[in-house]
Amino acid sequence: MTVYRVKTENHEMILANGVPAETFIDYVGRAAFDNHAEYLDLYGAERIIPEMPAPRISTARLLPEAIRARLGIAIETVPLSA
């Protein structure tokens, strides 16, 4: 599977194959990507893009149980230390 990350000047909604999708958001930072040096050559420095003010689900644990079940997504549980 190939995943493309679309970077725009702002965090925004775009259409990807006819489905609304959001553009890249800086959760990890670009230094984690293979093309970080190329990015610095093009833009000079990292720029943090603020998250758009829209409700979003950024992790499986925030996804409603009915939707997780329908998609077959299990949540990993970590046992608490005694």
PyMOL commands that place a pseudoatom at each C-alpha (Angstrom):
pseudoatom trace, name=CA, resn=MET, resi=1, chain=A, elem=C, hetatm=0, pos=[0.000, 0.000, 0.000]
pseudoatom trace, name=CA, resn=THR, resi=2, chain=A, elem=C, hetatm=0, pos=[1.221, 3.503, -0.807]
pseudoatom trace, name=CA, resn=VAL, resi=3, chain=A, elem=C, hetatm=0, pos=[0.274, 6.405, 1.452]
pseudoatom trace, name=CA, resn=TYR, resi=4, chain=A, elem=C, hetatm=0, pos=[0.644, 9.966, 0.231]
pseudoatom trace, name=CA, resn=ARG, resi=5, chain=A, elem=C, hetatm=0, pos=[0.835, 12.891, 2.616]
pseudoatom trace, name=CA, resn=VAL, resi=6, chain=A, elem=C, hetatm=0, pos=[-0.379, 16.115, 1.069]
pseudoatom trace, name=CA, resn=LYS, resi=7, chain=A, elem=C, hetatm=0, pos=[1.214, 19.225, 2.533]
pseudoatom trace, name=CA, resn=THR, resi=8, chain=A, elem=C, hetatm=0, pos=[-0.403, 22.604, 2.021]
pseudoatom trace, name=CA, resn=GLU, resi=9, chain=A, elem=C, hetatm=0, pos=[0.226, 26.013, 3.578]
pseudoatom trace, name=CA, resn=ASN, resi=10, chain=A, elem=C, hetatm=0, pos=[-2.478, 25.262, 6.174]
pseudoatom trace, name=CA, resn=HIS, resi=11, chain=A, elem=C, hetatm=0, pos=[-4.109, 22.167, 7.640]
pseudoatom trace, name=CA, resn=GLU, resi=12, chain=A, elem=C, hetatm=0, pos=[-7.225, 21.816, 5.512]
pseudoatom trace, name=CA, resn=MET, resi=13, chain=A, elem=C, hetatm=0, pos=[-9.815, 19.487, 4.032]
pseudoatom trace, name=CA, resn=ILE, resi=14, chain=A, elem=C, hetatm=0, pos=[-9.273, 18.235, 0.468]
pseudoatom trace, name=CA, resn=LEU, resi=15, chain=A, elem=C, hetatm=0, pos=[-10.953, 15.646, -1.745]
pseudoatom trace, name=CA, resn=ALA, resi=16, chain=A, elem=C, hetatm=0, pos=[-8.956, 12.437, -2.232]
pseudoatom trace, name=CA, resn=ASN, resi=17, chain=A, elem=C, hetatm=0, pos=[-10.584, 10.056, -4.706]
pseudoatom trace, name=CA, resn=GLY, resi=18, chain=A, elem=C, hetatm=0, pos=[-13.850, 11.875, -4.061]
pseudoatom trace, name=CA, resn=VAL, resi=19, chain=A, elem=C, hetatm=0, pos=[-13.659, 11.460, -0.269]
pseudoatom trace, name=CA, resn=PRO, resi=20, chain=A, elem=C, hetatm=0, pos=[-12.992, 14.348, 2.148]
pseudoatom trace, name=CA, resn=ALA, resi=21, chain=A, elem=C, hetatm=0, pos=[-9.564, 13.956, 3.753]
pseudoatom trace, name=CA, resn=GLU, resi=22, chain=A, elem=C, hetatm=0, pos=[-7.307, 16.210, 5.756]
pseudoatom trace, name=CA, resn=THR, resi=23, chain=A, elem=C, hetatm=0, pos=[-3.863, 17.377, 4.715]
pseudoatom trace, name=CA, resn=PHE, resi=24, chain=A, elem=C, hetatm=0, pos=[-0.675, 16.615, 6.653]
pseudoatom trace, name=CA, resn=ILE, resi=25, chain=A, elem=C, hetatm=0, pos=[-0.593, 17.774, 10.290]
pseudoatom trace, name=CA, resn=ASP, resi=26, chain=A, elem=C, hetatm=0, pos=[2.644, 18.061, 12.261]
pseudoatom trace, name=CA, resn=TYR, resi=27, chain=A, elem=C, hetatm=0, pos=[2.264, 15.476, 15.007]
pseudoatom trace, name=CA, resn=VAL, resi=28, chain=A, elem=C, hetatm=0, pos=[5.605, 13.761, 14.540]
pseudoatom trace, name=CA, resn=GLY, resi=29, chain=A, elem=C, hetatm=0, pos=[7.659, 16.536, 13.002]
pseudoatom trace, name=CA, resn=ARG, resi=30, chain=A, elem=C, hetatm=0, pos=[9.347, 16.320, 9.643]
pseudoatom trace, name=CA, resn=ALA, resi=31, chain=A, elem=C, hetatm=0, pos=[12.707, 15.145, 11.011]
pseudoatom trace, name=CA, resn=ALA, resi=32, chain=A, elem=C, hetatm=0, pos=[11.150, 11.672, 11.251]
pseudoatom trace, name=CA, resn=PHE, resi=33, chain=A, elem=C, hetatm=0, pos=[10.636, 11.522, 7.463]
pseudoatom trace, name=CA, resn=ASP, resi=34, chain=A, elem=C, hetatm=0, pos=[13.208, 10.294, 4.954]
pseudoatom trace, name=CA, resn=ASN, resi=35, chain=A, elem=C, hetatm=0, pos=[13.047, 13.516, 2.939]
pseudoatom trace, name=CA, resn=HIS, resi=36, chain=A, elem=C, hetatm=0, pos=[13.707, 15.892, 5.857]
pseudoatom trace, name=CA, resn=ALA, resi=37, chain=A, elem=C, hetatm=0, pos=[16.950, 17.219, 4.332]
pseudoatom trace, name=CA, resn=GLU, resi=38, chain=A, elem=C, hetatm=0, pos=[15.141, 17.909, 1.047]
pseudoatom trace, name=CA, resn=TYR, resi=39, chain=A, elem=C, hetatm=0, pos=[12.431, 19.789, 2.967]
pseudoatom trace, name=CA, resn=LEU, resi=40, chain=A, elem=C, hetatm=0, pos=[15.069, 21.950, 4.697]
pseudoatom trace, name=CA, resn=ASP, resi=41, chain=A, elem=C, hetatm=0, pos=[16.754, 22.643, 1.345]
pseudoatom trace, name=CA, resn=LEU, resi=42, chain=A, elem=C, hetatm=0, pos=[13.431, 23.812, -0.106]
pseudoatom trace, name=CA, resn=TYR, resi=43, chain=A, elem=C, hetatm=0, pos=[11.990, 25.746, 2.839]
pseudoatom trace, name=CA, resn=GLY, resi=44, chain=A, elem=C, hetatm=0, pos=[14.950, 26.560, 5.099]
pseudoatom trace, name=CA, resn=ALA, resi=45, chain=A, elem=C, hetatm=0, pos=[13.354, 25.532, 8.397]
pseudoatom trace, name=CA, resn=GLU, resi=46, chain=A, elem=C, hetatm=0, pos=[10.478, 23.519, 9.797]
pseudoatom trace, name=CA, resn=ARG, resi=47, chain=A, elem=C, hetatm=0, pos=[7.184, 25.344, 10.059]
pseudoatom trace, name=CA, resn=ILE, resi=48, chain=A, elem=C, hetatm=0, pos=[4.566, 24.025, 12.452]
pseudoatom trace, name=CA, resn=ILE, resi=49, chain=A, elem=C, hetatm=0, pos=[1.146, 24.009, 10.783]
pseudoatom trace, name=CA, resn=PRO, resi=50, chain=A, elem=C, hetatm=0, pos=[-1.663, 24.653, 13.273]
pseudoatom trace, name=CA, resn=GLU, resi=51, chain=A, elem=C, hetatm=0, pos=[-4.467, 22.085, 13.360]
pseudoatom trace, name=CA, resn=MET, resi=52, chain=A, elem=C, hetatm=0, pos=[-7.715, 23.219, 11.729]
pseudoatom trace, name=CA, resn=PRO, resi=53, chain=A, elem=C, hetatm=0, pos=[-10.546, 23.976, 14.161]
pseudoatom trace, name=CA, resn=ALA, resi=54, chain=A, elem=C, hetatm=0, pos=[-12.745, 20.996, 13.307]
pseudoatom trace, name=CA, resn=PRO, resi=55, chain=A, elem=C, hetatm=0, pos=[-13.710, 17.925, 15.307]
pseudoatom trace, name=CA, resn=ARG, resi=56, chain=A, elem=C, hetatm=0, pos=[-11.550, 14.966, 14.379]
pseudoatom trace, name=CA, resn=ILE, resi=57, chain=A, elem=C, hetatm=0, pos=[-10.680, 11.476, 15.551]
pseudoatom trace, name=CA, resn=SER, resi=58, chain=A, elem=C, hetatm=0, pos=[-6.908, 11.173, 15.714]
pseudoatom trace, name=CA, resn=THR, resi=59, chain=A, elem=C, hetatm=0, pos=[-6.627, 7.798, 17.447]
pseudoatom trace, name=CA, resn=ALA, resi=60, chain=A, elem=C, hetatm=0, pos=[-8.572, 4.519, 17.468]
pseudoatom trace, name=CA, resn=ARG, resi=61, chain=A, elem=C, hetatm=0, pos=[-9.523, 4.925, 21.134]
pseudoatom trace, name=CA, resn=LEU, resi=62, chain=A, elem=C, hetatm=0, pos=[-11.587, 8.023, 20.219]
pseudoatom trace, name=CA, resn=LEU, resi=63, chain=A, elem=C, hetatm=0, pos=[-13.544, 6.160, 17.545]
pseudoatom trace, name=CA, resn=PRO, resi=64, chain=A, elem=C, hetatm=0, pos=[-17.029, 5.122, 18.726]
pseudoatom trace, name=CA, resn=GLU, resi=65, chain=A, elem=C, hetatm=0, pos=[-17.272, 1.402, 19.534]
pseudoatom trace, name=CA, resn=ALA, resi=66, chain=A, elem=C, hetatm=0, pos=[-19.953, 0.746, 16.886]
pseudoatom trace, name=CA, resn=ILE, resi=67, chain=A, elem=C, hetatm=0, pos=[-17.721, 2.170, 14.144]
pseudoatom trace, name=CA, resn=ARG, resi=68, chain=A, elem=C, hetatm=0, pos=[-14.642, 0.304, 15.438]
pseudoatom trace, name=CA, resn=ALA, resi=69, chain=A, elem=C, hetatm=0, pos=[-16.610, -2.966, 15.364]
pseudoatom trace, name=CA, resn=ARG, resi=70, chain=A, elem=C, hetatm=0, pos=[-17.887, -2.280, 11.848]
pseudoatom trace, name=CA, resn=LEU, resi=71, chain=A, elem=C, hetatm=0, pos=[-14.344, -1.578, 10.626]
pseudoatom trace, name=CA, resn=GLY, resi=72, chain=A, elem=C, hetatm=0, pos=[-12.818, -4.476, 12.580]
pseudoatom trace, name=CA, resn=ILE, resi=73, chain=A, elem=C, hetatm=0, pos=[-10.518, -2.230, 14.607]
pseudoatom trace, name=CA, resn=ALA, resi=74, chain=A, elem=C, hetatm=0, pos=[-9.485, -3.586, 17.994]
pseudoatom trace, name=CA, resn=ILE, resi=75, chain=A, elem=C, hetatm=0, pos=[-8.076, -1.405, 20.730]
pseudoatom trace, name=CA, resn=GLU, resi=76, chain=A, elem=C, hetatm=0, pos=[-4.916, -2.687, 22.332]
pseudoatom trace, name=CA, resn=THR, resi=77, chain=A, elem=C, hetatm=0, pos=[-5.264, -2.895, 26.093]
pseudoatom trace, name=CA, resn=VAL, resi=78, chain=A, elem=C, hetatm=0, pos=[-2.349, -2.555, 28.453]
pseudoatom trace, name=CA, resn=PRO, resi=79, chain=A, elem=C, hetatm=0, pos=[-2.755, -4.302, 31.821]
pseudoatom trace, name=CA, resn=LEU, resi=80, chain=A, elem=C, hetatm=0, pos=[-2.361, -2.061, 34.842]
pseudoatom trace, name=CA, resn=SER, resi=81, chain=A, elem=C, hetatm=0, pos=[0.486, -2.851, 37.195]
pseudoatom trace, name=CA, resn=ALA, resi=82, chain=A, elem=C, hetatm=0, pos=[-0.608, -4.241, 40.551]
for i in range(1, 82): cmd.bond("trace and resi %d" % i, "trace and resi %d" % (i + 1))
show_as sticks, trace
zoom trace
